[in-house]
Structure formats: structure tokens, C-alpha cells
Amino acid sequence: MRSAEAARYARASADVQQYYAQREAALFGRLSDQRATTVWLAEELLPAAVARLQKGEPASEILQSVTFGEHLESEFAEALRAALRTLLEAVEAEEHTRDSSQRALVAIARRVQAIVHQLAKDLRDMQILHGTDVVVSHGLQDIDHRNALIGRLAASIAVLGDARPGRQWAKAIPLYDVVRGAMSRIVDYPRVKLQSVTEVAVIGQGAEPLIHLLAELLDNATTCSPPHTPVEVTASEVPSGIAIEIEDRGVGLTEEVRQRIDRVMAQASSGIDLADLGEATQLGLSVVSRLARENGFDVDLRTSAYGGVRAVVLVPRRLITTVQQSAPKVQQFAPKHTGAPIVPRPTMTRDAAADSVEVKQTVNGLPQRRRESPVPTPVVRTTPHPPAAPAASPGTAGAPRQPGLMWEAFSGEKRPSTDPSIQTSEPSEGE
């Protein structure tokens, strides 16, 4: 009896242990699956879903395309789907707010640029109108330069709003004009010294971004260096494109500053948020990084030999073209019209010329051979009777005849007297 009871108890204990062992293994399997699904959700699904949201896909389509698998419990899968929905809706709202802010920034920048362009046109008209007044002309030039600075700030705001800087050029711009255009958009442009610029041109698509990028680097170089030191600019051709070097003589780069620059440029390349700008907005490096990413420029900041900063901008060869040489214009010289009637000069045929010359004969009656003589040119008179020659004065008696009198009789012009005792007034240009 007791042995049978003990055997039954042993079988029951073994069954219970086996049941709980299987239950424990099932629980550990479920926990392992849930842990793996949670890790997959955090490391793979969420970044991919956020990237799709940033590309413009709605959150509802992303949720419909996500499946968690049938090995998970329905309650756990629904909980993950609800958490994913809440997160995607929050990110979508944030993206909408960011896009709205960027569009508002771009709209404001475009309105400012329109005002700047209209003001520049008015200033050019005023310079044409008041160009003879030196003081007014210099004042208009200063106002035009300040207006260009406002335009550069508006273009920087547009770039931070993920838009183009502004105008688009239809034709290629010489690199020299590109650098000069960048110089015109900074305050201390007289300090910039152009050492050597290779003779190439930048295609219209990349001209304005390059001008704006160089203007930001030149402004940074002139601001962070002593006011009496120059900023040297060189542009040379390299195998991969054109290398533009901007070198100042400022305080240089410390390790902390270099790390901050790298962090700012990395953030701007991936997408900058307005909250990251802070109160003291320094837009230069962010704008440079955004322009470099959008147009394929390579920007490198290093310490120069003078202790300052050397910025190297590498322009890719796909944005470079040759400078179009303009054909020289041939000036057409028209004969000067003196006001006299133009009478066509009569021509004589060979027969008429032969008839007008007397033919001599020899003793035998044959025509005598003669030398070739020029055919006399008939004199065409423009008046019924030639004007009577004036009486020679005692002072001019025996004076040699002046050249050109026959042309005066033909054209009706009157030559001024060459006698020093007679003073004649020289006609003005307006006559």
C-alpha cells in the first residue's frame, strides 16, 4: 500500500515538474521573442519609419506596412502597434511643424530678397542720374553695398530653410567674377587680396551657391582676424576640380573650436533645427555646410602658416567649364559727310576715251604708235559758273597756292586761313 502510494506520488511529482519546466521554457521563449522584437523595433523599425516620414509618407501607410509576426501574442503585438502609432504621430506632427517653419523662413527671405533687388535697381537708376556728383555717387555706392549685405543675410535664411540662395544664372560666370561677387557681399572687402585666379568659369547652376559660400568664408576670415591684416585668396586648378584657398592671419583654431566646428557642420549636413541656432545666431558655418552638401563642394578648415585659418574649397569638375572668349568687334569706318551734295563721278568708256584723244598718223598713213597716257578726268561743276577768284592782296601776292582748293570748289567747303595774322574761332563739338 505504502509502496503504491509512494510510486503514485513520485509519478505525480514528475508530471508537475515536467509541466512547470515546459511552462518555464515557454515563458522564456516568449520573453526572448518579445525582447528581440523590442530591440528590432528600436534599432531598425523606428529609424526606417522616421526616415519614411521625413520623405513625406503618412504615418497611416507606414503602420499598415508593419507586421510583427504570428509568434507574438496578440496583446503584445497590439501594444507595440499602439506605441508605434503614438510615436509616429508625434514625429509626424514635429515634421509638419518643422516644414511649416522652414517654409515660413523661406517665404520671409524671398520677400526680403525681392525688396533688396528692387532697391538695387533703384540705386542703379540713381547712380546713372546723379553719376556726375562725386559725393552723391559715393553715398549711393555705400548704400548699395549695405543693401548687398542685407541680401546675403536673406539668402542665408533661405539656405537654412532648405532652399536655394536666390537668383539662378542662365550662363557660365568666370571664376574671377565669382570671387569678386563674393567680395562685394562683405563689409571689409578692401582687405581681401586676390593673388591668382585661374581662367575658368562656373556653370550657372553652381555660380550663386559658390558666391554665397565664399562670401560666408570671407566674412568669417575678415571678422576673426586683426583689421590691419590682409586676407589672401588664390584659386588654382587641381586634378579633381578647382581649389580655392582663403587664408587669414587671425588667432587660429584650437582643439575645442575645431570640435565645435565639426559638430555644427555635421548637424547642418544632416538637417538643422531652428532651436539649435540659439539666441546668438552665427549662421556662417551652418550655411557653408548646407551649401557644400547640396552642391557637392568640399570645405576643409585648417591652421595656416601665419597662425590663422586657411579655408580650402574644392569645386568639383562637373561645375567647371571654359571661359567663352568674345569675338573682337571690327569697327566700320564710315566716310565723313561734310554737308555738300554728293555727286556721282562720271566714268568714261574705253571707246569714248579713244575718241577723245587725237590719233596721229605716220608718213605712210598708218596710225602712229603712242605711249599709254592717263585718261583725263572730267571736272564736274556744281554751279552754273565757277566763282571768280578773289583779287590777290599785297600781303599774299606771290604766295604759293594752298593744296585742296580744287576740292573746296567741288564740295563747297571753306578752309580756314593759315595766315597767323587772321584769327578764326574753332567750332565746338555740338556744331
C-alpha positions in Angstrom: 0.0 0.0 0.0 2.6 2.4 1.0 4.8 1.5 -1.9 2.0 2.0 -4.4 1.2 5.4 -2.8 4.9 6.4 -3.0 5.0 5.4 -6.6 1.9 7.3 -7.4 3.3 10.4 -5.6 6.5 10.1 -7.5 4.7 10.0 -10.8 2.6 13.0 -9.9 5.7 15.0 -8.8 7.4 14.1 -12.1 4.4 15.2 -14.1 4.2 18.5 -12.2 7.9 19.2 -12.6 7.7 18.4 -16.3 4.7 20.7 -16.7 6.4 23.6 -14.9 9.6 23.0 -16.8 7.7 23.2 -20.1 5.8 26.3 -18.9 9.0 27.9 -17.8 10.6 27.1 -21.2 7.6 28.6 -23.0 7.7 31.7 -20.8 11.5 32.1 -21.5 10.8 31.7 -25.2 8.1 34.4 -25.2 10.3 36.7 -23.3 13.1 36.1 -25.7 10.8 36.8 -28.7 9.4 40.0 -27.0 13.0 41.2 -26.2 14.1 40.5 -29.8 11.0 42.3 -31.2 11.6 45.3 -28.9 15.2 45.6 -30.0 14.2 45.3 -33.6 11.6 48.0 -33.1 14.1 50.4 -31.5 17.1 49.8 -33.8 15.6 49.1 -37.2 11.9 49.8 -37.4 11.7 53.2 -35.8 14.7 54.8 -37.7 13.3 53.4 -41.0 9.8 54.7 -40.2 11.1 58.2 -39.2 13.1 58.3 -42.5 9.9 57.5 -44.4 8.1 60.2 -42.5 10.7 62.7 -43.4 10.4 61.8 -47.1 6.7 62.7 -46.9 4.9 59.3 -46.4 1.9 59.5 -43.9 2.0 57.6 -40.7 -1.1 55.5 -41.5 0.6 53.9 -44.5 3.7 53.1 -42.5 1.6 51.4 -39.8 -0.2 49.3 -42.3 3.0 48.1 -43.8 4.4 46.9 -40.4 3.9 43.3 -39.3 5.2 41.9 -36.0 4.7 38.2 -36.8 2.4 35.5 -35.6 4.8 34.1 -33.0 4.0 37.0 -30.7 0.9 37.3 -28.6 -1.8 39.4 -30.0 -2.0 41.6 -26.9 1.8 42.3 -27.0 1.6 42.9 -30.8 -1.3 45.4 -30.3 0.6 47.1 -27.5 3.7 47.6 -29.8 1.5 48.8 -32.6 -0.2 51.4 -30.4 3.2 52.6 -29.1 4.5 52.8 -32.7 1.4 54.7 -33.7 1.8 57.3 -30.9 5.4 57.8 -31.7 4.9 58.1 -35.4 2.1 60.6 -34.9 4.3 62.7 -32.6 7.2 62.6 -35.1 4.8 63.5 -38.0 3.5 66.5 -36.1 7.0 67.6 -35.4 8.0 67.2 -39.0 4.9 69.3 -40.1 5.9 72.0 -37.6 9.5 72.0 -38.9 8.4 72.1 -42.5 6.0 74.9 -41.8 8.8 76.9 -40.0 11.1 76.3 -42.9 8.5 77.4 -45.4 7.8 80.5 -43.4 11.5 81.3 -43.3 11.9 80.8 -47.0 8.8 83.0 -47.7 10.2 85.8 -45.5 13.6 85.5 -47.1 12.2 85.7 -50.6 10.2 88.8 -49.7 13.3 90.5 -48.3 15.2 89.5 -51.4 12.5 91.0 -53.6 12.8 94.3 -51.7 16.6 94.1 -51.9 16.6 93.5 -55.7 14.1 96.4 -56.2 16.2 98.7 -54.1 19.3 97.7 -56.0 17.6 98.6 -59.3 16.5 101.9 -57.9 20.1 102.6 -56.7 21.5 101.8 -60.2 19.0 104.2 -61.7 20.0 106.9 -59.2 23.7 106.3 -60.0 23.0 106.9 -63.7 21.0 110.0 -62.9 23.5 111.5 -60.3 26.7 110.0 -61.5 28.3 113.4 -62.2 28.1 114.3 -58.5 31.0 112.6 -56.8 29.7 112.9 -53.3 26.2 111.6 -54.2 27.7 108.8 -56.2 29.9 107.6 -53.4 27.0 107.7 -51.0 24.9 105.6 -53.4 27.7 103.1 -53.7 27.9 102.7 -49.9 24.1 102.2 -49.7 24.3 99.7 -52.5 27.0 97.8 -50.6 24.9 97.7 -47.4 21.9 96.6 -49.4 24.1 93.6 -50.7 24.8 92.7 -47.1 21.1 92.5 -46.3 20.6 90.4 -49.4 23.3 88.0 -48.2 21.6 87.6 -44.8 18.2 86.9 -46.5 19.9 84.3 -48.7 21.4 82.6 -45.7 18.0 82.4 -44.1 16.7 80.8 -47.3 19.5 78.3 -47.3 18.7 77.3 -43.7 15.1 76.8 -44.8 16.4 74.1 -47.2 16.0 76.3 -50.3 18.4 77.8 -52.9 20.2 81.1 -52.0 18.3 83.1 -54.6 19.0 84.0 -58.2 20.0 81.5 -60.8 22.4 82.4 -63.6 21.5 81.3 -67.1 25.1 81.3 -68.4 28.5 80.4 -67.0 30.2 83.0 -64.9 34.0 83.4 -64.9 35.6 82.4 -61.6 37.2 85.8 -61.2 33.8 87.4 -61.3 32.5 84.8 -58.8 35.2 85.7 -56.3 34.7 89.4 -56.9 31.0 88.9 -56.4 31.7 87.2 -53.0 33.9 90.2 -52.0 31.1 92.6 -52.7 28.9 91.0 -50.1 31.1 91.5 -47.0 32.0 94.6 -45.0 35.8 94.6 -45.1 36.1 93.9 -48.8 39.2 96.2 -49.3 41.2 93.8 -47.1 40.7 90.9 -49.5 43.7 90.5 -51.9 43.4 88.3 -55.0 46.7 86.6 -55.5 46.0 84.5 -58.6 42.8 83.1 -60.1 42.8 80.5 -62.8 40.9 81.4 -66.0 37.9 79.1 -65.8 34.1 79.6 -65.5 31.5 78.2 -63.2 28.2 76.9 -64.8 25.1 78.9 -64.0 23.7 76.3 -61.6 26.7 76.4 -59.3 27.6 80.1 -59.6 25.3 81.6 -57.0 25.8 78.9 -54.3 29.6 79.2 -54.7 29.4 83.0 -54.5 27.4 82.8 -51.3 29.7 80.1 -49.8 32.8 82.2 -50.5 31.1 85.3 -49.1 30.4 83.5 -45.8 34.0 82.2 -45.6 35.4 85.7 -46.4 33.2 87.3 -43.8 34.4 84.8 -41.2 38.1 85.5 -42.2 37.8 89.3 -42.0 35.8 89.1 -38.8 38.2 86.8 -36.9 41.5 88.5 -37.9 43.0 91.9 -37.0 41.6 94.8 -39.0 45.1 95.7 -40.4 45.9 92.3 -41.8 45.1 91.1 -45.4 43.0 88.1 -46.4 44.6 86.3 -49.3 42.6 84.4 -51.9 44.0 82.1 -54.5 42.3 79.7 -57.0 44.2 77.0 -58.8 43.3 74.0 -60.9 43.8 70.5 -59.4 43.0 67.1 -60.9 39.6 66.8 -59.2 38.5 70.4 -59.9 39.3 73.9 -58.7 40.8 74.6 -55.2 40.0 78.0 -53.8 42.1 78.9 -50.7 41.1 81.7 -48.3 43.9 82.5 -45.7 43.7 84.9 -42.9 46.1 85.9 -40.1 43.8 85.6 -37.1 44.0 83.6 -33.9 43.8 80.2 -35.4 41.9 77.1 -34.4 42.1 75.5 -31.0 41.0 71.9 -30.5 37.8 72.9 -28.7 36.9 75.3 -31.6 37.7 72.6 -34.2 35.4 70.1 -32.4 32.6 72.7 -32.2 33.0 73.5 -35.9 32.9 69.8 -36.8 29.8 69.4 -34.7 28.0 72.3 -36.2 28.8 71.3 -39.8 27.7 67.7 -39.1 24.4 68.9 -37.7 23.8 71.2 -40.7 24.6 68.5 -43.1 22.0 66.1 -41.6 19.4 68.9 -41.2 19.4 71.8 -38.8 16.6 72.7 -36.4 15.8 76.3 -35.6 16.1 75.5 -31.9 19.7 74.6 -32.4 20.6 78.1 -33.6 20.3 79.7 -30.2 20.0 83.3 -29.3 23.3 84.5 -30.6 22.8 83.3 -34.2 26.0 82.5 -36.1 24.8 81.3 -39.4 28.1 81.2 -41.3 29.3 77.6 -40.7 25.7 76.2 -40.9 25.1 77.9 -44.3 28.5 76.8 -45.6 27.9 73.2 -44.6 24.4 73.2 -46.1 25.6 74.7 -49.4 28.5 72.2 -49.5 26.2 69.3 -49.1 23.7 70.4 -51.7 26.2 71.3 -54.4 29.0 68.8 -53.9 31.6 71.3 -52.5 34.3 70.0 -50.2 35.2 72.5 -47.4 38.3 72.0 -45.2 39.4 74.3 -42.4 43.0 74.0 -41.2 45.6 76.1 -39.5 47.5 78.4 -41.9 51.3 79.1 -41.9 50.6 82.6 -40.5 48.8 81.2 -37.4 45.3 81.9 -38.7 42.8 79.8 -40.6 43.1 78.5 -44.1 39.8 77.5 -45.7 40.1 75.3 -48.8 37.0 74.9 -51.0 37.2 72.2 -53.7 34.8 72.8 -56.6 34.0 69.6 -58.5 34.9 69.5 -62.2 31.3 68.9 -63.2 30.6 72.6 -62.2 33.6 73.9 -64.1 33.7 75.0 -67.8 35.9 77.0 -70.0 35.7 80.8 -70.3 34.0 81.9 -73.5 36.2 84.3 -75.4 34.2 87.1 -77.0 34.9 87.7 -80.7 36.6 91.1 -81.3 34.3 93.7 -82.9 35.5 95.2 -86.2 34.7 98.9 -86.2 33.2 100.1 -89.5 34.6 103.5 -90.6 32.0 105.4 -92.5 33.1 108.4 -94.7 32.6 111.7 -93.1 29.7 113.6 -94.5 30.5 117.3 -94.9 27.1 118.5 -95.8 27.8 119.2 -99.5 25.7 117.3 -102.2 27.2 114.0 -103.2 27.6 114.0 -107.0 28.5 110.7 -108.7 31.7 110.8 -110.5 31.2 110.2 -114.2 33.0 107.4 -115.9 34.2 107.1 -119.4 34.2 104.0 -121.6 37.3 102.8 -123.5 35.8 103.9 -126.9 34.9 107.4 -125.6 38.4 107.7 -124.2 39.9 106.7 -127.5 37.7 109.1 -129.4 38.7 112.0 -127.1 42.4 111.6 -127.8 43.7 112.8 -131.2 45.3 109.9 -133.2 48.4 110.9 -135.2 49.4 109.2 -138.4 52.8 108.4 -139.9 54.0 109.4 -143.4 52.7 106.2 -144.9 49.2 106.8 -143.4 49.4 104.3 -140.7 48.4 105.2 -137.1 51.3 106.4 -135.1 52.2 104.3 -132.0 51.8 106.3 -128.8 52.6 105.8 -125.1 49.9 105.0 -122.6 48.6 108.2 -121.1 46.1 108.5 -118.3 42.6 109.3 -119.3 41.8 112.9 -118.3 39.2 113.1 -115.6 36.4 115.5 -116.5 35.6 118.2 -114.0 32.0 118.3 -112.8 30.8 121.7 -111.8 28.1 122.1 -109.1 27.4 125.7 -110.0 26.5 127.3 -113.3 29.6 129.4 -113.4 32.8 128.9 -111.3 33.3 131.5 -108.6 35.6 134.3 -109.6 39.0 134.2 -108.0 39.5 136.9 -105.3 42.0 139.6 -106.0 45.3 138.9 -104.5 46.2 141.1 -101.7 49.6 142.8 -101.4 50.4 140.6 -98.4 49.6 137.4 -100.3 50.9 138.3 -103.7 53.3 135.6 -105.0 52.3 133.2 -102.2 52.2 129.5 -103.2 48.8 128.0 -103.9 47.4 126.0 -101.0 46.6 122.4 -101.5 43.0 121.3 -101.5 41.5 124.4 -103.3 40.1 122.2 -106.1 38.3 120.0 -103.5 36.9 123.2 -101.9 35.5 124.3 -105.3 34.0 120.8 -105.8 32.5 120.3 -102.3 31.7 123.9 -101.4 33.7 123.8 -98.2 35.7 126.8 -97.0 39.1 126.2 -95.5 40.3 128.4 -92.7 43.1 130.8 -93.5 46.6 129.7 -92.5 47.7 133.3 -92.0 48.7 133.7 -88.4 47.6 137.3 -88.5 44.0 136.1 -89.1 42.3 134.5 -86.1 39.5 132.1 -86.6 37.2 130.5 -84.0 37.3 126.7 -83.8 33.8 125.1 -84.0 32.5 123.3 -80.9 31.6 119.7 -80.9 27.9 120.5 -80.8 28.0 122.2 -84.2 
